[in-house]
Amino acid sequence: MVTGVMEVLENIRKMNPGRKIKIMNFCGTHEHEISRHGIRSVLPEWIELIAGPGCPVCVCGEGEIRAAIELASRGINVLTYGDMMRVPIRMNGNVTSLEKARATGAKVRVVTSPLDALSIATKSNEDFVFFSVGFETTTAPLAGLLERGVPDNLKILTAHKLTPPALDLLIKDEDVMLDGILAPGHVSTITGSMEWRRFAEEYGIPTVIAGFTPGQILEAIYRLVLQIKNGEAKLENVYRGIVTEHGNTRAKMLMEKHLYIDKAWWRGIGEIEKSGFYLKSRDIDAVHFYGLEVKNEENDMLPGCSCRDVVLGKKLPKDCPLFGKACTPDDQKDRVWSPQKGHVLHGSTISGRISDGCVDKDKGAGSGHRFQTLCLQNCC
């Protein structure tokens, strides 16, 4: 494996196109693995690998989280994924979160799946709301739950989003100017590779769907650089055997049956057309059932926070003036720090220790190269 990785890396280094190129990885898990394995540190300097808005937790509007806290504070059991617990929002003049609300008595519990939420609700006579958040990858299991049916004491509060419309928005932003797209692997298992073809064909941007091992990520980068150097723009898939052309057709059928698509609010970005999934049945919709108001505002960043530029791929987390100072894993001012991996990475190496002139092979990748940081974008 190491030999294969090193060979691909060497091939990348040999293909210098004579200019700097900018590649965006859209998936939070890709960014997590890129940082965890120190991939940026071993790429040539002419490759700028930036992270896009690849985490649904990061871009979840304050309004949806406020609604969940309001329900939990009323005594209704709110069930949600652990990623959501520490996302900070402004509420009643203070900065709070689901975790902080739980500490003051609000009824919030962590679940790992829609079926987990169903199991809890069916074993109780109390009222529950499943606060379900995610991109297409977690929207599919929610659709599966809706197909199965939910008990009367379980309602759904949704904050599900589609990824392609956000990428459309980024491509049109003159401050981003992408040369290549590292397309998300998990999302593509649901949508299919065909969903990403238009970014190559309509926008002329090389696009490659990648898996999550260092070898798969580097192979995707190699193929992107090769396309750029040859003046090509096409879709390629290096997550073969997992991602098919049409994706999970059963999942897509259930999503279409139980959910509809409309504009949605992306925190730090704003409203994006046709980018949100919503429940077709009002009977199980927590917003309708409990008469909630979900209100999001243009100014949804805390003072001094650069999260907007981070999720748009214009800055790295370390470029935010609050990062590691006022904003830490224990006291997040916004979505800059990951609740799971919120620290400066000392750049763990690819399949062991790599020596490339800037990495000390005795001390690992944390010695002598530029440190990489993990943002809350990487939590999913």
LINBELLIN-V903318 format. One record per helix or strand. SS is the DSSP state (a for helix, b for strand). FROM is the first residue (numbers start at 0). LEN is the number of residues. If there is no record, write none. Layout:
{{SS;FROM;LEN} {SS;FROM;LEN}}
This chain:
{{a;1;12} {b;20;5} {a;27;9} {a;38;4} {b;46;5} {a;61;12} {b;76;4} {a;81;3} {b;88;3} {b;93;3} {a;97;6} {b;107;3} {a;113;9} {b;127;7} {a;135;13} {b;153;8} {a;163;8} {b;179;4} {a;184;7} {a;192;9} {b;205;4} {a;213;17} {b;234;3} {a;248;10} {b;258;8} {b;269;10} {a;281;3} {b;284;1} {a;285;4} {a;306;5} {a;316;3} {b;322;1} {b;326;2} {b;330;1} {b;343;2} {b;359;1} {b;363;1} {b;371;2} {a;375;4}}
